[in-house]
Amino acid sequence: MSETNPRLRAELEGIPTYKPGKPAAAADGPAAYKLSSNENPYPPLPGVMESALAAAGSFNRYPDMACTALMSELADRFGVPTSHIATGTGSVGVAQQLLQATSGPGDEVIYAWRSFEAYPIITQVSGATSVRVPLTDGEVHDLDAMADAITDRTRLIFVCNPNNPTGTVVRRAELERFLDRVPKDVLVVLDEAYREFIRDPEVPDGIEIYRDRPNVCVLRTFSKAYGLAGLRVGFAVAHEPVAAALRKTAVPFGVSQLAQDAAVASLRAEDELMGRVGSLVNERTRVVEALRGQGWTVPETQANFVWLRLGDRTADFAAACEKAGVVVRPFAGEGMRATIGETEANDIFLQAAEAFRKEL
Ligand SMILES: Cc1ncc(COP(=O)(O)O)c(C=O)c1O
């Protein structure tokens, strides 16, 4: 066999691989609960299961490529024209399309760090250069520093609100001030994957912000509050040129019929879904207060997870949690993120955190 391999793009070298949250059944122990991927612990609502099962009967057919029913449901739900909506294979799929549409070699993409770990990966795949702006000491986006980082080469800026993995938010006044400083030809992506968990009234709804700002695009997902992570469906709301670019860069038939129908059914069962989200928010309050009571510093979280900055104790903390029966998401040398899950899982996490704290 020849030694010559197919030529691959140099940009692919050194791309960090996306680390999915570890599954609950770890090879080296019987951890029972997965708190490592910010999933929803509730099973799909009954109507969702029925529509998904019905869609399964037509698996020999391609899905509706235009996602007609879902688009029209979303347009009604958010009061936006269907021409302003673009669906994709999870919001991370849509984020990748946004990069394809805006950025390439020589261009720059700004985001806070630490933030969602897909940003560096999809930026590097596009060939553009990542410009990471450290979070403030309070673990919040430093929007002034992000605006200062804009150059002639900047094409796209991610603002993750709430931020994954810290759960922290940027509020209306600071976001508006930041957007006023961004040149109109630079796309700002408000990644609102955890929007439904926000209870702070000062955090703006991106869909209100985008209306009179043609360079703002909002990303939402059915993976978190709506509990459809396994089906891969997310969407963007943006003005027509951006939404049209997303349709051009979409993988044809990328969103399965099952995902489309389940998303529609979830939107129709929203009252019940939001009841579940409310319970998770109550659990979040309980977990944060308990952790603080144990002496931990916990940043204010508006998402379905909590963040502890642990530095070089991160791996030990994660191992202690796993031994106790919950898998959390460690970021080596930095800290760990734990999803708010079932009450029993949260209790085990709190007990593990308390025991670890006492050993310090
Ligand atoms: C901030 C943020 N954006 C986007 C996503 C992607 O979600 P999905 O591709 O499942 O819609 C995630 C998932 O963890 C996330 O944390």
The ligand as a MOL file (V3000), in Angstrom:
LIG
                    3D

  0  0  0     0  0            999 V3000
M  V30 BEGIN CTAB
M  V30 COUNTS 16 16 0 0 0
M  V30 BEGIN ATOM
M  V30 1 C -24.5530 26.7530 25.0410 0
M  V30 2 C -24.9560 25.6090 24.2070 0
M  V30 3 N -25.3070 25.8210 22.9510 0
M  V30 4 C -25.6840 24.8260 22.1570 0
M  V30 5 C -25.7130 23.5320 22.6290 0
M  V30 6 C -26.0490 22.4620 21.6660 0
M  V30 7 O -27.2350 21.8700 21.8670 0
M  V30 8 P -27.9070 21.0240 20.7040 0
M  V30 9 O -26.9480 20.8890 19.5770 0
M  V30 10 O -28.2470 19.7420 21.3360 0
M  V30 11 O -29.1000 21.8300 20.3010 0
M  V30 12 C -25.3510 23.2400 23.9360 0
M  V30 13 C -25.3490 21.8630 24.4200 0
M  V30 14 O -24.7560 21.4970 25.3760 0
M  V30 15 C -24.9590 24.3170 24.7470 0
M  V30 16 O -24.5810 24.1280 25.9990 0
M  V30 END ATOM
M  V30 BEGIN BOND
M  V30 1 1 1 2
M  V30 2 1 2 3
M  V30 3 2 2 15
M  V30 4 2 3 4
M  V30 5 1 4 5
M  V30 6 1 5 6
M  V30 7 2 5 12
M  V30 8 1 6 7
M  V30 9 1 7 8
M  V30 10 2 8 9
M  V30 11 1 8 10
M  V30 12 1 8 11
M  V30 13 1 12 13
M  V30 14 1 12 15
M  V30 15 2 13 14
M  V30 16 1 15 16
M  V30 END BOND
M  V30 END CTAB
M  END
